[in-house]
Structure formats: C-alpha cells, structure tokens
C-alpha cells in the first residue's frame, strides 16, 4: 500500500485525459478553488513560500473520539489530495464495481428509493379504455337527451352503446359507452318534468372524456433507466401494469465504530464520552441510498479490526476514528496488512483532512472517517457520497451556488466545509462549526464549500445539499 504522491499515483503527464477533464471541471465549478492549471502539481508545490500548516482547531475536544490527531504539516502535505479531486477519485473507483453489479427484481412495495435498472415501458394503454373525467351524463349527439334508467359505474363491464339523442348517468372513471360524444357534468345539466336532459351551456364534442391512450400507448417509454423510484414513480408503474421493477441494488454498507472511550448510553463520565457517530451515520448512509448490513463497535483493537475487515460482506466499509498516526490508530496498519490499495490518504479539506479511501477487495472499498463528528460528516460527503451514488446508480445533483450573507474565514490552502442555513437567496454561516461539533450541522440546511483563503460577504460559494433537505431521505425505505 503506497501513499499517493501525484493524483492517481501517477506522473501528471500520464494521467487519463478524461480523468483530468473531470477533475478540472469540478475544480472550476467551485469558486475560488485556485488556479486549475496547477491542480496536478506535486503535492508540495502549491504551498506558499515560508508558510506553515496550522493544526485544525487545536484544543477542540472530539465529542465522540477524543482530540484531533492531525499528521505533522510535512506528512499531511505530502499525501493530501485536493478536495475536488478526492471526490472524483471516489466516483471513479466505484464505476468498475457498479458495472459488474446485477440488477434485482423487487416488488413495488420494496422499490422506493431504488434506481431503475431498465426503462419503464408502458405495458398497456393509459387509460386502457375511454373513460369519464367527471360525474355527470354520457350523451350522444345534440340535446336534449332521453335519459336511460340505469347508470354506469367505475369498474363495471362495458355498458350498452348509446343511440343518438340518448344519455346515461356516469361516474368518474367509468367506461364511456360506445356512441357517446361527450360527458355533461352534473352541475351543467338539468332534467325536465318529462325526464329529458338539457345542457345549461354548449356541449363540445369529446368534452370530459379521457380517450384511450391519452397518457401513453403500450410500449411507450415512460421513464429512462437511472430514474430514482419516488412515490409518484410507484404510482405510474402500477398504473402501467407493473408488479415488480428491475432496479439497481442498494450498496451494502458496514459501519465500524472504533474507540475504547465510547459510551452507548447515559452521560459522559470518568473520561468516557458518548458515541455520536453510531446513531448518526447509519440513517445518513441510508439517505444516500445504502443498505446497512451491520453497525459494530469494536474499540481500539487492531486484531478485531483486522478480523472485521477481512470478513465483511459489505460493498463499502465505513470506519470512524483511527485514521491518523496515534498509538491506537489502527486503520493504516490493518490496511497494510491486508494489502489494500490506498486511493486517497488525506484530503485538503477542513474539517476532516485525515479521511481516507482504500480498495480492500476488487469489489469492496473502505472509507475511513475521522473521529470528530463534523470532520466525519465532511469525510462522508467527500468520499462516501460519490462512491455510494455511483454504486446505487443515482444521478448527480446539479451544482449550484449562493452568495454568503457574511464572510467566512478560510484555510491558507485547504478547502473548508461550513454548515449554513438558507434565508432567501443567501447562505448564512452557522457557528459551532469546529471539527468536534454537531450543533451547527444539526441546524443546517446545507454546507458551503469555502475556497482556500476564505470567502467574503456576498461571494458566490458552492453548496452541498443534505439528503433530508432534497427529499432523498423520503425515498429510502
């Protein structure tokens, strides 16, 4: 396992052209992320002359995993990947795996939140027969009309044909009799003492009749593959005749919470602290389209971590804490033991720079999140979200920006991720945004990507949506 030097572990001139274009596009989308021309310079070449790398919020206490254990400035600078590039690497790592995944057939009850693996094609005409759009009378020809005694209700067999000058009571959704030329709404008709029906306004030919095939004909493509199954998609699929759907299976994720100091209940005491990530990560990952196969707390135990990694059936393993170089940080040593391919080893982002991405098996990856809660969120959105999105077949969100209501301090040469709430057409930065804090993200509508050096009031900055603010979470069963 060799730490990355230049992007992709290659010399700049050997990079795949599509890869370069993808990273450059991401870099250029993010306002102020530096000159894209030097995005592939060796990791040490962009450091300002004479500058030094401050530790991230020194003294901040991790609400879940202890103090921030950052690598030394030299070590961190050598291996850290630019933030936009790290996201591209995660997405690209998932693509070969996604291409090998087999679609599953699921019932409509189990399809919510999955992605269509095949186009949704109409199995019948919609509607499948001429039907009434209103309660009223089906009429034939000009009025007045002689009204039949019997009525036509939805779900009944095909009614007898109407002769010219006849009408029959009809309910919404009922099959329109042959020979009918229009439906007269109940409020637009009246009957006289002889029982003949008169129209209160002019009747147009075909009015309030839903003709067969008005919405689609059998064989029409209704939705393309890659569509996320929402409640409305389920309704359309049912109407079009489907009982099951071909879908991309949810990526299976196992969460490993590391740390001897963690409590699962009660208040912190005697040097022990509550685990904030165990309750937070599984529902967040589900909102990103994952199936959680297990949540395990295994403490600071290298052998237990080795056993967990080598026996996990998951497509993605997510670990919390242990990604730095402290005496109980076992993630790197275990990855070396199992021969993992380290794709990202540190990211130029605050909080969260000690995050990592590794390929542990041909069809399995590991995302190592820092132990600090907000730093873990940063790692989740930087590395886990792009990888899961590709594995789940979900479409990428359209990038967008908003101006900041007030200035945000930046890092000299790292991206910053800061929680914000949205007011009108502005993003308002939230306080309590240190790596160990959750108070800001708990109140946030989104996160903003603050470029190197910070952002001034009024400056347009890129936003990252939270899954529960985009409606995605409602599509996960």
C-alpha positions in Angstrom: 0.0 0.0 0.0 1.8 3.1 -1.2 0.6 6.6 -0.2 -0.4 8.7 -3.2 2.0 11.3 -4.5 0.6 12.9 -7.5 -3.1 12.4 -8.4 -3.9 8.7 -9.2 -0.4 7.7 -8.0 0.9 8.7 -11.5 3.0 11.4 -13.0 0.9 14.3 -14.2 1.7 13.7 -17.9 0.5 10.1 -17.6 -3.0 10.9 -16.3 -6.0 9.7 -18.3 -7.4 12.7 -20.3 -11.0 12.0 -19.2 -9.8 11.9 -15.6 -8.0 15.3 -16.0 -11.1 16.9 -17.6 -13.4 15.6 -14.8 -11.2 17.0 -12.1 -10.7 20.3 -13.8 -14.4 20.6 -14.3 -15.0 20.1 -10.6 -12.2 22.5 -9.6 -13.6 25.2 -11.9 -17.2 24.7 -10.6 -16.0 25.7 -7.1 -15.5 29.4 -7.0 -12.0 30.4 -5.8 -10.6 26.9 -5.6 -7.3 28.1 -7.0 -5.9 28.2 -10.5 -7.0 24.9 -12.2 -3.7 24.9 -14.2 -1.8 23.8 -11.1 -4.4 21.2 -9.9 -2.0 18.4 -10.8 1.2 19.9 -9.5 3.1 17.7 -7.0 1.5 17.8 -3.6 4.2 20.1 -2.0 4.4 22.6 -4.9 1.4 24.7 -4.1 2.4 25.5 -0.5 3.1 29.3 -0.1 6.8 30.0 0.4 7.6 30.3 4.1 4.1 29.3 5.2 3.3 26.6 7.8 0.3 24.3 8.2 -1.7 25.1 11.4 -3.4 22.2 13.2 -7.1 22.1 12.8 -8.8 23.8 15.7 -6.2 22.8 18.3 -7.6 22.0 21.6 -11.1 21.1 20.3 -12.3 18.0 22.1 -13.9 15.3 20.0 -17.5 14.7 21.2 -17.1 11.2 20.1 -13.5 10.1 19.7 -11.1 12.4 21.6 -8.8 15.2 20.4 -8.0 15.9 16.8 -4.8 13.9 15.9 -3.6 15.6 12.8 -0.5 14.4 11.0 2.5 16.7 11.1 2.5 19.5 8.5 5.1 17.7 6.4 3.3 14.4 6.4 -0.1 15.8 5.8 1.1 18.0 2.9 2.9 15.1 1.3 -0.1 12.8 0.9 -3.2 15.0 1.0 -5.4 15.1 -2.1 -7.2 18.3 -3.2 -10.9 18.2 -2.2 -12.5 18.3 -5.6 -10.1 15.6 -6.9 -10.8 13.3 -3.9 -14.5 13.3 -4.9 -13.7 12.4 -8.5 -11.4 9.6 -7.3 -14.2 8.2 -5.1 -16.7 8.2 -8.0 -14.2 6.7 -10.5 -13.3 3.9 -8.0 -16.9 2.9 -7.9 -17.6 2.7 -11.6 -16.0 -0.6 -12.4 -17.8 -2.2 -9.4 -21.1 -0.6 -10.4 -20.7 -2.0 -14.0 -20.5 -5.6 -12.5 -23.5 -5.3 -10.2 -26.5 -7.3 -11.3 -30.0 -5.6 -11.3 -32.6 -7.0 -8.9 -36.3 -7.6 -9.4 -38.2 -6.0 -6.5 -41.9 -5.6 -5.8 -43.4 -2.2 -5.8 -43.6 -2.3 -2.0 -39.8 -2.7 -1.8 -38.7 -0.4 -4.7 -39.0 3.1 -3.0 -35.6 4.9 -3.2 -34.0 2.4 -5.6 -32.9 3.4 -9.1 -34.5 1.9 -12.2 -32.1 -0.5 -13.9 -34.2 -0.6 -17.1 -36.5 1.9 -18.7 -40.1 1.9 -17.5 -42.1 1.0 -20.6 -45.9 1.0 -20.6 -47.4 -2.5 -20.6 -50.8 -1.1 -21.6 -52.5 2.0 -23.0 -53.2 4.6 -20.3 -56.1 4.9 -19.9 -56.8 1.5 -21.3 -60.4 2.5 -22.4 -62.3 5.7 -23.0 -63.4 6.9 -19.5 -65.3 9.7 -17.9 -63.3 12.6 -16.4 -66.3 13.8 -14.4 -69.5 12.7 -12.7 -72.4 13.5 -14.9 -74.1 12.1 -18.0 -72.6 10.4 -21.1 -74.5 11.9 -24.0 -74.8 11.1 -27.7 -75.3 13.8 -30.3 -77.1 17.1 -29.6 -79.6 17.5 -26.8 -82.0 17.4 -25.3 -81.5 13.7 -24.5 -83.6 10.9 -23.3 -82.0 9.5 -20.1 -81.7 5.8 -19.5 -82.8 4.4 -16.2 -79.6 2.5 -15.4 -76.2 4.3 -14.7 -72.6 3.5 -15.5 -70.2 3.0 -12.6 -66.4 2.6 -12.5 -65.2 -0.9 -12.6 -68.3 -2.3 -14.3 -68.4 -4.2 -17.6 -68.7 -2.3 -20.8 -72.1 -0.6 -20.9 -74.6 -0.8 -23.8 -74.0 1.6 -26.7 -75.8 4.9 -26.8 -78.0 5.9 -29.7 -78.2 9.4 -31.0 -80.2 11.5 -28.6 -79.6 9.2 -25.6 -77.9 9.9 -22.3 -76.9 7.8 -19.3 -75.7 8.7 -15.8 -71.9 8.1 -15.5 -69.4 8.2 -12.6 -65.8 9.5 -12.8 -63.5 6.8 -14.1 -66.3 4.7 -15.6 -66.1 3.3 -19.1 -67.8 5.6 -21.6 -70.4 3.8 -23.7 -69.9 3.4 -27.4 -71.6 6.1 -29.3 -71.1 8.7 -26.6 -69.9 12.0 -28.0 -69.3 13.9 -24.7 -69.8 13.9 -20.9 -72.0 16.6 -19.5 -71.0 17.5 -15.9 -73.6 17.1 -13.2 -73.6 20.9 -12.5 -74.1 21.7 -16.2 -77.3 19.7 -16.8 -80.9 19.6 -15.6 -83.8 17.3 -16.3 -87.3 18.5 -17.1 -90.6 17.1 -15.9 -90.6 14.5 -18.7 -87.2 13.3 -17.6 -85.3 14.7 -20.6 -81.8 16.1 -20.0 -80.9 19.7 -21.0 -77.5 21.3 -21.1 -77.0 24.6 -19.3 -74.1 25.5 -21.6 -72.9 24.5 -25.0 -71.5 20.9 -25.2 -68.2 20.4 -27.0 -67.6 17.2 -28.9 -65.4 14.9 -26.7 -65.5 17.1 -23.6 -64.6 15.5 -20.3 -63.8 12.1 -21.9 -60.4 10.7 -21.3 -59.6 8.9 -24.6 -57.9 5.6 -24.5 -54.1 6.1 -24.8 -54.3 9.8 -23.9 -51.3 9.5 -21.5 -49.4 6.7 -23.3 -49.7 3.8 -25.7 -48.5 0.3 -24.8 -44.7 0.1 -25.5 -44.1 3.8 -24.9 -41.1 4.6 -22.7 -42.4 6.4 -19.6 -39.1 6.9 -17.7 -35.5 6.1 -18.5 -33.2 3.8 -16.6 -31.4 5.7 -13.8 -34.6 7.3 -12.5 -34.9 7.3 -8.7 -38.1 5.5 -7.6 -40.2 8.0 -5.8 -43.8 7.6 -4.6 -45.0 9.1 -7.9 -42.9 6.6 -9.9 -44.5 3.8 -8.0 -48.0 5.1 -8.9 -47.1 5.4 -12.6 -45.6 1.9 -12.6 -48.7 0.4 -11.0 -50.9 2.2 -13.5 -48.8 1.0 -16.4 -49.3 -2.6 -15.3 -46.1 -3.4 -13.2 -46.0 -5.7 -10.2 -42.2 -5.7 -10.0 -39.4 -3.4 -11.2 -35.8 -4.0 -12.3 -33.7 -1.9 -10.0 -30.1 -1.3 -9.1 -29.5 -3.0 -5.7 -28.6 -0.8 -2.7 -24.9 -0.9 -1.9 -24.3 -2.8 1.3 -22.5 -0.8 4.0 -21.0 -1.9 7.3 -20.2 0.7 9.9 -17.3 0.1 12.3 -17.2 2.5 15.2 -13.7 2.5 16.8 -12.7 3.7 20.2 -12.4 2.4 23.7 -13.7 5.6 25.2 -17.2 5.4 23.8 -20.5 5.1 25.7 -23.7 3.9 24.0 -26.0 5.3 26.7 -26.1 7.8 29.5 -24.0 10.9 30.2 -20.2 11.2 29.7 -18.2 10.4 32.8 -14.8 9.4 34.0 -13.1 10.1 30.7 -15.7 8.3 28.7 -17.8 10.1 26.1 -21.0 9.3 24.2 -20.7 7.8 20.7 -22.3 10.4 18.4 -21.4 8.7 15.1 -23.1 5.3 15.8 -26.5 6.9 15.9 -25.8 9.4 13.1 -24.1 7.5 10.3 -26.5 4.6 9.5 -29.5 6.8 8.8 -27.3 9.3 6.9 -25.9 6.4 4.8 -29.4 5.1 4.2 -30.4 8.6 2.9 -27.5 8.3 0.5 -29.0 5.0 -0.9 -27.2 2.4 1.2 -28.4 -0.7 3.0 -26.8 -1.0 6.4 -25.8 -4.6 6.9 -24.2 -4.1 10.3 -23.1 -1.4 12.9 -20.3 -2.8 15.1 -18.4 -1.2 17.9 -15.0 -2.8 18.2 -12.9 -0.4 20.2 -9.2 0.3 19.8 -8.2 -3.3 18.9 -6.1 -4.0 15.9 -6.8 -7.7 15.7 -10.6 -7.1 16.0 -10.4 -4.5 13.2 -8.4 -6.9 11.0 -11.0 -9.6 11.6 -13.8 -7.2 10.8 -12.3 -6.0 7.6 -11.3 -9.4 6.3 -14.7 -11.0 6.9 -17.1 -8.1 6.0 -19.5 -8.9 3.2 -20.3 -5.2 2.5 -19.6 -3.3 -0.7 -18.4 -0.4 1.5 -16.9 -0.4 5.0 -17.1 2.8 6.9 -14.8 3.2 9.9 -14.8 6.1 12.4 -11.6 7.3 14.0 -8.2 5.7 13.9 -7.2 7.3 10.6 -4.3 9.4 11.9 -0.9 8.1 13.3 -1.5 7.9 17.0 -0.7 4.8 19.2 -4.2 3.4 18.9 -4.9 4.5 15.3 -5.0 1.1 13.6 -6.7 1.7 10.3 -3.5 2.3 8.3 -1.6 -0.7 9.8 -4.5 -3.0 9.1 -4.9 -1.8 5.6 -1.2 -2.5 5.0 -1.6 -6.0 6.5 -4.4 -6.9 4.1 -2.7 -5.4 1.1 -5.3 -2.7 0.4 -4.8 -0.2 -2.3 -4.8 3.2 -0.8 -6.6 5.6 -3.2 -6.9 8.7 -1.0 -4.8 9.3 2.1 -5.8 12.6 3.5 -7.7 15.4 1.8 -7.0 19.1 1.6 -10.2 20.0 3.5 -11.1 21.3 7.0 -12.5 19.7 9.0 -11.8 16.1 8.0 -8.4 16.1 6.4 -7.3 12.7 7.9 -10.0 10.9 5.9 -9.0 8.1 3.5 -10.3 5.8 0.8 -9.0 2.3 0.1 -9.8 -0.6 -2.1 -9.8 -3.6 0.2 -11.1 -6.2 -2.4 -11.8 -6.0 -6.1 -15.5 -5.2 -5.4 -15.1 -3.7 -1.9 -13.9 -0.3 -0.6 -13.3 1.3 2.8 -13.9 4.9 3.7 -12.0 5.9 6.9 -13.7 8.8 8.6 -12.0 11.0 11.2 -13.4 10.5 14.7 -14.5 14.1 15.2 -18.2 14.3 14.3 -18.2 17.3 11.9 -15.0 16.0 10.4 -16.7 12.7 9.9 -19.6 14.4 8.1 -17.0 16.1 5.8 -15.5 12.7 5.0 -18.9 11.2 4.4 -19.8 13.9 1.8 -16.3 14.0 0.3 -15.6 10.2 -0.2 -18.7 8.1 0.7 -21.3 10.1 -1.1 -19.7 10.0 -4.6 -18.9 6.3 -4.2 -22.4 5.3 -3.0 -24.0 7.5 -5.6 -22.3 5.6 -8.4 -22.9 2.1 -6.8 -26.6 2.9 -6.3 -26.9 4.4 -9.8 -28.2 7.7 -8.6 -27.9 10.8 -10.7 -25.5 13.5 -9.6 -27.1 16.7 -8.2 -26.7 19.8 -10.3 -24.1 22.0 -8.7 -25.3 25.4 -7.6 -24.0 28.4 -5.7 -25.4 31.1 -3.4 -23.9 34.3 -2.0 -22.8 34.3 1.6 -24.6 36.6 4.0 -21.4 37.2 5.9 -17.7 36.5 5.4 -16.2 33.1 6.3 -12.6 32.6 7.4 -10.7 30.1 5.3 -7.6 28.0 5.5 -4.5 29.1 3.7 -4.5 26.3 1.2 -7.3 23.9 2.2 -11.0 23.9 1.3 -13.3 24.4 4.3 -16.8 22.8 4.7 -19.1 25.0 6.8 -22.7 24.4 7.8 -25.2 27.1 6.7 -28.9 27.8 6.8 -30.6 29.3 3.8 -32.5 32.6 4.0 -34.0 33.9 0.8 -31.2 33.8 -1.8 -28.3 33.8 0.7 -26.4 31.3 2.7 -25.9 32.2 6.4 -22.9 30.6 8.0 -23.6 28.8 11.3 -21.4 28.9 14.4 -20.3 25.8 16.2 -18.6 24.6 13.1 -15.4 23.1 14.7 -14.5 19.5 13.8 -15.8 18.2 17.2 -19.1 20.0 17.0 -22.5 18.8 15.8 -24.6 21.8 16.9 -24.1 23.7 13.7 -24.8 20.8 11.3 -27.9 19.9 13.3 -29.4 23.3 12.5 -28.1 23.4 8.9 -29.9 23.4 5.6 -26.7 22.7 3.6 -23.0 23.0 3.8 -20.9 25.5 1.8 -17.6 24.9 0.2 -15.3 27.7 1.3 -12.3 28.1 -1.0 -8.7 28.5 0.1 -8.2 31.8 1.9 -11.9 32.2 2.8 -14.9 33.9 1.3 -16.1 37.5 1.7 -19.7 38.6 2.3 -21.7 38.4 -1.0 -19.3 36.0 -2.6 -20.9 33.1 -4.5 -19.9 29.7 -3.0 -20.8 26.1 -3.9 -23.4 24.4 -1.8 -23.7 20.7 -0.8 -27.2 19.6 -0.1 -28.1 17.5 2.9 -30.0 14.4 1.8 -33.0 15.1 4.0 -33.4 18.6 2.6 -33.5 17.3 -1.0 -36.3 14.8 -0.5 -33.9 11.9 -1.0 -34.4 10.6 2.5 -38.2 10.2 2.0 -37.4 7.8 -0.9 -35.5 5.4 1.3 -37.5 2.6 2.9 
